[in-house]
Amino acid sequence: MTATTRNETPVAIEGGGVELRAQEIGGDMSVAFARLPAGTDMTPAVKGLPGDACQCPHWGYLLKGRLQMRTEQGDETYEAGQAFYWAPGHVPVALEDCEYVDFSPTKEFNEVIDHVKAQLG
């Protein structure tokens, strides 16, 4: 059994008020604790990935704020208190200060994190 808290989880991406903490939790899955300030648009960070979008699926819970998810099928808005599934092919935009926790396949998630780090470099 594995458990972690936000404060125990290492920072994977940080800058401009954005904070993503991520750690493998078991079963080839990683947990992430994310904070995005209002106005954060991840479009530039995911540019260059297939479809210029995050291709990793995420299952999670929005703790705070409102988040718009841009997809080829159209935009969807998520609000604090909602559990979610984000299929591959999405780009997050924070409509308000957001905090969420999600679970993702580690291999795919690490590929996206590495790409975003290189873009923000």
Disulfide bonds with the S-S distance in Angstrom:
none
